């Protein structure tokens, strides 16, 4: 009996330790636009990308290179579970009057660029890895295409070799008076959790002056692109974390909130706001609490 109690006490101790927030110090000050993905911190630096590892070490700086391309800019990036990086870029081809093209640049976990594939007039702005290591993108034809031609598909899926695997969410399924997505550096507006792809629309919308901003939408599909639902998020609170259990969280200066899908409203969460909310890691929220420190706060399932 005494031995059983000792084992029980040890187990409770382990659970308590596992539930405690953990912190990681980073090698550099984190003062630029950034995103957090699969343990890796991606910091955007004037068109390039600085990559930090799960232990806070500065792994490498990435510069996308495209033969015949110029004015290359990283618009969004994602880290796979093994540390491979996909960067969504736009660029101009030499001798083409600076016509904008889009593409994806792939980097090995060592930081070496291994592949580039051109997506043409489709400009990927956000990128995420699926569980099968394929690449999901959220994109648009940019301001060069007015009005949108051929009912553009905003959500697209590619193999790592650049083969198109599917295109989903037609432009016509969103409000006409504002583009549902646009250029917005850092953060995340596209994420894959388990068998679901989630995306934020109108958060970074480029809309015409004098027109009201549309309410933000959260849209989910399955891994085949089948739409699972759309939820109205309101005007002021974009989701800032999408946990493994499928919960959406956001923060205001004094309050953490969780999204109630049934009621389509944000409700106060019994979690302290612990700095700037960067995203989620499994079922933990990731906060930037100092210019060089991140904290993981478990929220359960």
N, C-alpha and C positions, 0 to 999 in steps of 0.2 A: 504493500500500500504506500509506504513511504517513498519507494522508488518511482511508483506511478505518479505521485504528486510532484516529484522532482522533474520528471519528464514533462509533465503538464506545465509546470512553472517555466521551464526552459522554452517550451513552445510558445507560451504567451510572450516571453521576452523577445523571441525572434520576430513574432508578429509586430510587436511594438517598434522594434528597430526598423523593420521593413516599412512601416507606415510613417516614419519620421522623414521630414523634408531633408533632402541632401543638397549640397552646394558644390559648384565647381568654379574655380578661379581661372580666368583666361589670360593668355600671355600678353594681349594687347588691350587697350581701351576700346570699348565697343560703342562707337559714336555715330556710325553710319546706318543707313537702311540695312536691315538684316532679316533672315528667316531661319527657322530651326526645323531640321528634318532628320529623323532616324538617328539622333544623337549628334549630328553634325550641325555646326553653326556656320551659316553662309552670310558673308558680309559683302555688300556691294560697294565698289570703289571706282567711281568714274569709268564705268563701262567694263571693269574687270571684276573678279570675284576672289575674296579671301576666304579660305576654308580652315575651320578650327575643328579639331577632333573631340571625341567624347570626354577626354581628360583635360580639355582646355588648351591643349598645345596648338600653336599655329602651324598647320601642316604645310600649306603652300598657297601661293597666289596664282590664279588661273587667268590667262589671257587667251581668248578665243581667236583662232587663226583660220581664215578662209581664203583659199587661193583666188586671186582676182577680186577679193572683197575689200571694202574700205568702210570707215566710219562704223565699225562693228561695236554694237552695244549689247551687253547682257541685260535682258528685261526680267528674267526670272530664272530660278535654278532649283534643283532638287538633288538630294543625296539618297542613294539606294542603301539598303541594309548593309552592304559590303563596303560602302564608301565610294562607289562609283558616282560620278556627278554628271547630270544632264543640264545644259544651259540653253535656255531659249534666247535666241539672238535676233536682232534685225540689223541689216547692213545694206550698203549700196554696192553695186557692181561697177567696176571701173569702166568709164566710157558709156554709161547708160543714163546720163543726166541725173545721177543720184537717185534713181528709182529704188524704192525700198523693197527689199526681199526679207523673208523670214527663214529661219532654220533652227536646227538643234545641233549643238556641239557636245560630243561625248568625251568624258575624261575617265581614265582608269583610276582606281583607288590611290595609285602613286601620284596622280596629278598629271600624267602624260595624256595629251590629247590623242585620241585614237580614231575619231570619226567625226565627220560633219555630213548632214544631209539637208538639202534645200527644201523648204516647204512652199516656195514660190510666193504668191500674193497672200497666202495665209500666214499671218504674223503671230506666232505663238508668244503669249505674254506670261503665262504661268505654266508650270510643268510639274508633274508628279510621277513617281514610279508606282506601278501596280504590283501586287504580290507575285505575279509571274515575271516581273522585271521589264515588262513593256512600259512604254512611255505615254502618259496622258497629257494633253495640252489643252489650254483654254486660250483661244485666239480670235483674231478678227482680220479684216483686210485693211484696217487702218483708215486714216483720213483720205487716202488716195482713191477710195472707192465710195462714191456718193451717187445714188443710193447703193445699198448693198446689192450686189448682183447675184443672180441664181440662187437666192435663198441660202446664204452661207451657213455652213455648219460650224458652230462655235466650239464644240467639244470634239477632239479628235484623239485617236489612239494609233501609236506607231510601234513597230518592233525596234529594237536597238540598232538594227541595220538600216532603218529608214523606211521600211515597207508600211504603207498605210493599212491599218487593220480595221478601221471603222471611223465614221464621222456622224456626229449626233447633235441634237438640240439645234434645230433650224432657227435662224434669225427671226422668221415670221412668227415664232411662238412666243416672242417677247413684245413688249410695247414698242410702237413705231417711233415715238417722238424723241427717244434718246437711245444712244448705243448702249447695250447692256454691259459692255466691258470696255476698258481702255487702259492706257498706260498708267501704272501705279507701282512704283518700285518698292520692293521689300514686302514683308508680311507674307500672307498666303491667301489665295482665293480659290485654290484647287487642292484637294487632298483625297487620297485613297485610303480607306480603312476597311480591312477585310474584303468583303465582297461588294463594297459600295464606293462610288465616286461622288464626292460632294463638291459643289462649287457655289461661290457667291457672285451674284449678278447685280449690277448697278453700283456696287461699292466704289469702283474706280471708273464709273461711267464718264464718258466725254459727251456732254449734252449741250444743246444750244442755249445761249444766253437768254435770259428772260423766261425760260420755261422751268416749271417746278421739277425738282429732282424726284424721280420715281422711288417708291419704296423698294428697299433692298429685298432680294429673293434668295432663298437657299434652295438649291435644286440637287436632287440625288438621282443617280442612275445605278444600274447594276453593271457588272464588268462586260456585259454585252451591249451596253449603251441604252438599255431599256429604261425609260424614265420611271422612277419610283414615287416621285412626289415633288411638289413645290410648296414652300412655306414663306409667308410674308414676314419679314424680319423687322419691319418698321423703317424709320428714316435715320435714326441716330446711332444705333448700336450694331455695328458689324460684328459677326462672330470672329473671335480671336483664337479659339482653340476647338478642335474636333477630336474627341478622345476615342480610344479603342472601343468603348462601349456605345459609341454613336452619339454622345452628348455634345451639345454646342455650348460654349461659354463665352462671355464677354465681360468687360470691366469698364467701370466708370471711376472717377476719382476716389470714391469711398466705398463702392459696392461691387461685388462679384455677382453675376447673374447667369442662370442656366435657361436655355430655351425650352418652353413647353410647346411641343409640336401640335398637340391637340387643340390648345387654346390659341396657338400662334401668338404667343407673347413671352417676354422675358420675365422670369421670376427670380427673386433674390435667392442666392445660394449661400449656405452656411459655411462659407470659405473666406478667410481673410484675404483682402487684396494685398498682394505681397510684391509690389513693384509693377513693372511694365510687363503685361502678359504677351509672351512671344508665340505660344502654341502649346501643343500637347505632346507627351511622350508616353504612349500606351494610355494608362488611366491616371497619369500625373500631369498637372499643369506646370508649364515652364515659364518662370518669371525672370526678367532682368532686374536685379535689385541693386546693382552698383554698375558703374561703367565697365567693370571687368569681372562681374560675378553673376552666375545664374543659379536659381534655386528651383528644385523640383518638389512640388507639393502634391502628394497623393490625394485623389478625390474618390477613389473606389469605383465600383461598377454600378 
